[in-house]
């Protein structure tokens, strides 16, 4: 199982990036295959990846929407991903992984 962390701080002090890095580093044992951070003034997301299905770098997290406005980090498995992929491709969606 992967490891995920998140921080939200809406006061004037913001988030310290080194704290987010430290929190993510502690979870290395949960995801030794890859790690990533998303950081801005008030929100931080960290991810440690245990690669199971998508073994490529396209599974790197946190992930963003194409325009970079929305970010997500998650852990889980979608068992009917092949069916969903076909359905979404028929609607014009292009996958990266």
CNS distance restraints for C-alpha pairs under 8 A (distance, minus, plus):
assign (resid   1 and name CA) (resid  30 and name CA) 6.06 0.50 0.50
assign (resid   1 and name CA) (resid  31 and name CA) 7.09 0.50 0.50
assign (resid   1 and name CA) (resid  50 and name CA) 6.33 0.50 0.50
assign (resid   1 and name CA) (resid  75 and name CA) 7.23 0.50 0.50
assign (resid   2 and name CA) (resid  30 and name CA) 5.10 0.50 0.50
assign (resid   2 and name CA) (resid  31 and name CA) 4.94 0.50 0.50
assign (resid   2 and name CA) (resid  47 and name CA) 7.41 0.50 0.50
assign (resid   2 and name CA) (resid  48 and name CA) 5.66 0.50 0.50
assign (resid   2 and name CA) (resid  49 and name CA) 5.00 0.50 0.50
assign (resid   2 and name CA) (resid  50 and name CA) 5.16 0.50 0.50
assign (resid   2 and name CA) (resid  75 and name CA) 6.00 0.50 0.50
assign (resid   3 and name CA) (resid  24 and name CA) 7.84 0.50 0.50
assign (resid   3 and name CA) (resid  27 and name CA) 5.75 0.50 0.50
assign (resid   3 and name CA) (resid  28 and name CA) 7.63 0.50 0.50
assign (resid   3 and name CA) (resid  30 and name CA) 5.21 0.50 0.50
assign (resid   3 and name CA) (resid  31 and name CA) 6.13 0.50 0.50
assign (resid   3 and name CA) (resid  47 and name CA) 5.78 0.50 0.50
assign (resid   3 and name CA) (resid  48 and name CA) 4.93 0.50 0.50
assign (resid   3 and name CA) (resid  49 and name CA) 6.76 0.50 0.50
assign (resid   3 and name CA) (resid  75 and name CA) 7.51 0.50 0.50
assign (resid   4 and name CA) (resid  24 and name CA) 7.31 0.50 0.50
assign (resid   4 and name CA) (resid  27 and name CA) 7.78 0.50 0.50
assign (resid   4 and name CA) (resid  45 and name CA) 7.48 0.50 0.50
assign (resid   4 and name CA) (resid  46 and name CA) 5.64 0.50 0.50
assign (resid   4 and name CA) (resid  47 and name CA) 4.57 0.50 0.50
assign (resid   4 and name CA) (resid  48 and name CA) 6.36 0.50 0.50
assign (resid   4 and name CA) (resid  73 and name CA) 6.90 0.50 0.50
assign (resid   4 and name CA) (resid  74 and name CA) 6.88 0.50 0.50
assign (resid   4 and name CA) (resid  75 and name CA) 7.50 0.50 0.50
assign (resid   5 and name CA) (resid  20 and name CA) 7.90 0.50 0.50
assign (resid   5 and name CA) (resid  23 and name CA) 6.96 0.50 0.50
assign (resid   5 and name CA) (resid  24 and name CA) 6.50 0.50 0.50
assign (resid   5 and name CA) (resid  45 and name CA) 5.78 0.50 0.50
assign (resid   5 and name CA) (resid  46 and name CA) 4.97 0.50 0.50
assign (resid   5 and name CA) (resid  47 and name CA) 6.47 0.50 0.50
assign (resid   6 and name CA) (resid  20 and name CA) 7.82 0.50 0.50
assign (resid   6 and name CA) (resid  43 and name CA) 7.49 0.50 0.50
assign (resid   6 and name CA) (resid  44 and name CA) 5.52 0.50 0.50
assign (resid   6 and name CA) (resid  45 and name CA) 4.52 0.50 0.50
assign (resid   6 and name CA) (resid  46 and name CA) 6.25 0.50 0.50
assign (resid   7 and name CA) (resid  15 and name CA) 7.59 0.50 0.50
assign (resid   7 and name CA) (resid  20 and name CA) 7.54 0.50 0.50
assign (resid   7 and name CA) (resid  42 and name CA) 7.88 0.50 0.50
assign (resid   7 and name CA) (resid  43 and name CA) 5.69 0.50 0.50
assign (resid   7 and name CA) (resid  44 and name CA) 5.04 0.50 0.50
assign (resid   7 and name CA) (resid  45 and name CA) 6.62 0.50 0.50
assign (resid   8 and name CA) (resid  15 and name CA) 7.66 0.50 0.50
assign (resid   8 and name CA) (resid  42 and name CA) 5.72 0.50 0.50
assign (resid   8 and name CA) (resid  43 and name CA) 4.72 0.50 0.50
assign (resid   8 and name CA) (resid  44 and name CA) 6.62 0.50 0.50
assign (resid   9 and name CA) (resid  13 and name CA) 7.87 0.50 0.50
assign (resid   9 and name CA) (resid  14 and name CA) 5.78 0.50 0.50
assign (resid   9 and name CA) (resid  15 and name CA) 6.29 0.50 0.50
assign (resid   9 and name CA) (resid  42 and name CA) 5.03 0.50 0.50
assign (resid   9 and name CA) (resid  43 and name CA) 6.55 0.50 0.50
assign (resid  10 and name CA) (resid  14 and name CA) 6.62 0.50 0.50
assign (resid  10 and name CA) (resid  42 and name CA) 5.67 0.50 0.50
assign (resid  11 and name CA) (resid  42 and name CA) 7.98 0.50 0.50
assign (resid  14 and name CA) (resid  41 and name CA) 5.14 0.50 0.50
assign (resid  14 and name CA) (resid  42 and name CA) 5.08 0.50 0.50
assign (resid  15 and name CA) (resid  19 and name CA) 7.82 0.50 0.50
assign (resid  15 and name CA) (resid  40 and name CA) 7.68 0.50 0.50
assign (resid  15 and name CA) (resid  41 and name CA) 5.78 0.50 0.50
assign (resid  15 and name CA) (resid  42 and name CA) 5.69 0.50 0.50
assign (resid  15 and name CA) (resid  43 and name CA) 6.95 0.50 0.50
assign (resid  15 and name CA) (resid  44 and name CA) 7.30 0.50 0.50
assign (resid  16 and name CA) (resid  20 and name CA) 6.85 0.50 0.50
assign (resid  17 and name CA) (resid  21 and name CA) 6.22 0.50 0.50
assign (resid  17 and name CA) (resid  39 and name CA) 6.95 0.50 0.50
assign (resid  17 and name CA) (resid  44 and name CA) 7.82 0.50 0.50
assign (resid  18 and name CA) (resid  22 and name CA) 6.07 0.50 0.50
assign (resid  19 and name CA) (resid  23 and name CA) 6.17 0.50 0.50
assign (resid  20 and name CA) (resid  24 and name CA) 6.21 0.50 0.50
assign (resid  20 and name CA) (resid  37 and name CA) 7.93 0.50 0.50
assign (resid  20 and name CA) (resid  44 and name CA) 6.61 0.50 0.50
assign (resid  20 and name CA) (resid  45 and name CA) 7.48 0.50 0.50
assign (resid  20 and name CA) (resid  46 and name CA) 6.85 0.50 0.50
assign (resid  21 and name CA) (resid  25 and name CA) 6.06 0.50 0.50
assign (resid  21 and name CA) (resid  37 and name CA) 7.56 0.50 0.50
assign (resid  21 and name CA) (resid  46 and name CA) 7.49 0.50 0.50
assign (resid  22 and name CA) (resid  26 and name CA) 6.35 0.50 0.50
assign (resid  23 and name CA) (resid  27 and name CA) 7.03 0.50 0.50
assign (resid  23 and name CA) (resid  46 and name CA) 7.84 0.50 0.50
assign (resid  24 and name CA) (resid  28 and name CA) 6.98 0.50 0.50
assign (resid  24 and name CA) (resid  35 and name CA) 7.93 0.50 0.50
assign (resid  24 and name CA) (resid  46 and name CA) 5.53 0.50 0.50
assign (resid  24 and name CA) (resid  47 and name CA) 6.46 0.50 0.50
assign (resid  24 and name CA) (resid  48 and name CA) 6.84 0.50 0.50
assign (resid  27 and name CA) (resid  31 and name CA) 7.04 0.50 0.50
assign (resid  27 and name CA) (resid  48 and name CA) 6.50 0.50 0.50
assign (resid  28 and name CA) (resid  32 and name CA) 5.52 0.50 0.50
assign (resid  28 and name CA) (resid  48 and name CA) 6.02 0.50 0.50
assign (resid  30 and name CA) (resid  48 and name CA) 6.45 0.50 0.50
assign (resid  30 and name CA) (resid  49 and name CA) 7.26 0.50 0.50
assign (resid  30 and name CA) (resid  50 and name CA) 6.82 0.50 0.50
assign (resid  31 and name CA) (resid  35 and name CA) 7.43 0.50 0.50
assign (resid  31 and name CA) (resid  48 and name CA) 4.40 0.50 0.50
assign (resid  31 and name CA) (resid  49 and name CA) 4.07 0.50 0.50
assign (resid  31 and name CA) (resid  50 and name CA) 4.16 0.50 0.50
assign (resid  31 and name CA) (resid  51 and name CA) 7.74 0.50 0.50
assign (resid  32 and name CA) (resid  48 and name CA) 6.73 0.50 0.50
assign (resid  32 and name CA) (resid  49 and name CA) 6.33 0.50 0.50
assign (resid  32 and name CA) (resid  50 and name CA) 6.09 0.50 0.50
assign (resid  33 and name CA) (resid  48 and name CA) 7.48 0.50 0.50
assign (resid  33 and name CA) (resid  49 and name CA) 5.51 0.50 0.50
assign (resid  33 and name CA) (resid  50 and name CA) 5.46 0.50 0.50
assign (resid  33 and name CA) (resid  51 and name CA) 6.27 0.50 0.50
assign (resid  34 and name CA) (resid  48 and name CA) 5.83 0.50 0.50
assign (resid  34 and name CA) (resid  49 and name CA) 4.89 0.50 0.50
assign (resid  34 and name CA) (resid  50 and name CA) 7.17 0.50 0.50
assign (resid  34 and name CA) (resid  60 and name CA) 7.09 0.50 0.50
assign (resid  35 and name CA) (resid  46 and name CA) 7.50 0.50 0.50
assign (resid  35 and name CA) (resid  47 and name CA) 5.37 0.50 0.50
assign (resid  35 and name CA) (resid  48 and name CA) 4.39 0.50 0.50
assign (resid  35 and name CA) (resid  49 and name CA) 5.82 0.50 0.50
assign (resid  35 and name CA) (resid  60 and name CA) 7.38 0.50 0.50
assign (resid  35 and name CA) (resid  61 and name CA) 7.07 0.50 0.50
assign (resid  36 and name CA) (resid  46 and name CA) 5.82 0.50 0.50
assign (resid  36 and name CA) (resid  47 and name CA) 5.33 0.50 0.50
assign (resid  36 and name CA) (resid  48 and name CA) 6.81 0.50 0.50
assign (resid  36 and name CA) (resid  60 and name CA) 7.10 0.50 0.50
assign (resid  36 and name CA) (resid  61 and name CA) 5.65 0.50 0.50
assign (resid  36 and name CA) (resid  62 and name CA) 6.14 0.50 0.50
assign (resid  37 and name CA) (resid  44 and name CA) 7.25 0.50 0.50
assign (resid  37 and name CA) (resid  45 and name CA) 5.62 0.50 0.50
assign (resid  37 and name CA) (resid  46 and name CA) 4.52 0.50 0.50
assign (resid  37 and name CA) (resid  47 and name CA) 6.50 0.50 0.50
assign (resid  37 and name CA) (resid  61 and name CA) 7.44 0.50 0.50
assign (resid  37 and name CA) (resid  62 and name CA) 6.24 0.50 0.50
assign (resid  38 and name CA) (resid  43 and name CA) 7.97 0.50 0.50
assign (resid  38 and name CA) (resid  44 and name CA) 5.59 0.50 0.50
assign (resid  38 and name CA) (resid  45 and name CA) 5.04 0.50 0.50
assign (resid  38 and name CA) (resid  46 and name CA) 6.51 0.50 0.50
assign (resid  38 and name CA) (resid  62 and name CA) 6.25 0.50 0.50
assign (resid  38 and name CA) (resid  71 and name CA) 7.80 0.50 0.50
assign (resid  39 and name CA) (resid  43 and name CA) 6.02 0.50 0.50
assign (resid  39 and name CA) (resid  44 and name CA) 4.44 0.50 0.50
assign (resid  39 and name CA) (resid  45 and name CA) 6.47 0.50 0.50
assign (resid  40 and name CA) (resid  44 and name CA) 6.36 0.50 0.50
assign (resid  45 and name CA) (resid  62 and name CA) 6.83 0.50 0.50
assign (resid  45 and name CA) (resid  72 and name CA) 7.78 0.50 0.50
assign (resid  45 and name CA) (resid  73 and name CA) 6.78 0.50 0.50
assign (resid  46 and name CA) (resid  61 and name CA) 7.97 0.50 0.50
assign (resid  46 and name CA) (resid  62 and name CA) 6.82 0.50 0.50
assign (resid  46 and name CA) (resid  73 and name CA) 7.27 0.50 0.50
assign (resid  47 and name CA) (resid  61 and name CA) 6.13 0.50 0.50
assign (resid  47 and name CA) (resid  62 and name CA) 6.38 0.50 0.50
assign (resid  47 and name CA) (resid  73 and name CA) 6.52 0.50 0.50
assign (resid  47 and name CA) (resid  74 and name CA) 7.93 0.50 0.50
assign (resid  49 and name CA) (resid  60 and name CA) 7.67 0.50 0.50
assign (resid  49 and name CA) (resid  61 and name CA) 7.71 0.50 0.50
assign (resid  51 and name CA) (resid  55 and name CA) 5.52 0.50 0.50
assign (resid  54 and name CA) (resid  58 and name CA) 7.67 0.50 0.50
assign (resid  54 and name CA) (resid  59 and name CA) 6.11 0.50 0.50
assign (resid  54 and name CA) (resid  97 and name CA) 7.13 0.50 0.50
assign (resid  55 and name CA) (resid  59 and name CA) 7.13 0.50 0.50
assign (resid  56 and name CA) (resid  97 and name CA) 7.54 0.50 0.50
assign (resid  58 and name CA) (resid  96 and name CA) 6.41 0.50 0.50
assign (resid  58 and name CA) (resid  97 and name CA) 5.35 0.50 0.50
assign (resid  59 and name CA) (resid  97 and name CA) 6.84 0.50 0.50
assign (resid  61 and name CA) (resid  72 and name CA) 7.70 0.50 0.50
assign (resid  61 and name CA) (resid  73 and name CA) 5.91 0.50 0.50
assign (resid  62 and name CA) (resid  71 and name CA) 6.62 0.50 0.50
assign (resid  62 and name CA) (resid  72 and name CA) 5.53 0.50 0.50
assign (resid  62 and name CA) (resid  73 and name CA) 4.55 0.50 0.50
assign (resid  62 and name CA) (resid  74 and name CA) 7.80 0.50 0.50
assign (resid  63 and name CA) (resid  71 and name CA) 5.64 0.50 0.50
assign (resid  63 and name CA) (resid  72 and name CA) 5.44 0.50 0.50
assign (resid  63 and name CA) (resid  73 and name CA) 6.37 0.50 0.50
assign (resid  64 and name CA) (resid  68 and name CA) 5.25 0.50 0.50
assign (resid  64 and name CA) (resid  69 and name CA) 7.09 0.50 0.50
assign (resid  64 and name CA) (resid  70 and name CA) 5.51 0.50 0.50
assign (resid  64 and name CA) (resid  71 and name CA) 4.34 0.50 0.50
assign (resid  64 and name CA) (resid  72 and name CA) 6.39 0.50 0.50
assign (resid  65 and name CA) (resid  69 and name CA) 6.35 0.50 0.50
assign (resid  65 and name CA) (resid  70 and name CA) 5.33 0.50 0.50
assign (resid  65 and name CA) (resid  71 and name CA) 6.50 0.50 0.50
assign (resid  80 and name CA) (resid  84 and name CA) 6.37 0.50 0.50
assign (resid  81 and name CA) (resid  85 and name CA) 5.91 0.50 0.50
assign (resid  82 and name CA) (resid  86 and name CA) 6.38 0.50 0.50
assign (resid  83 and name CA) (resid  87 and name CA) 6.32 0.50 0.50
assign (resid  84 and name CA) (resid  88 and name CA) 6.09 0.50 0.50
assign (resid  85 and name CA) (resid  89 and name CA) 5.98 0.50 0.50
assign (resid  86 and name CA) (resid  90 and name CA) 6.20 0.50 0.50
assign (resid  87 and name CA) (resid  91 and name CA) 6.66 0.50 0.50
assign (resid  88 and name CA) (resid  92 and name CA) 6.53 0.50 0.50
assign (resid  88 and name CA) (resid  93 and name CA) 5.50 0.50 0.50
assign (resid  89 and name CA) (resid  93 and name CA) 4.85 0.50 0.50
assign (resid  89 and name CA) (resid  94 and name CA) 6.34 0.50 0.50
assign (resid  89 and name CA) (resid  95 and name CA) 7.95 0.50 0.50
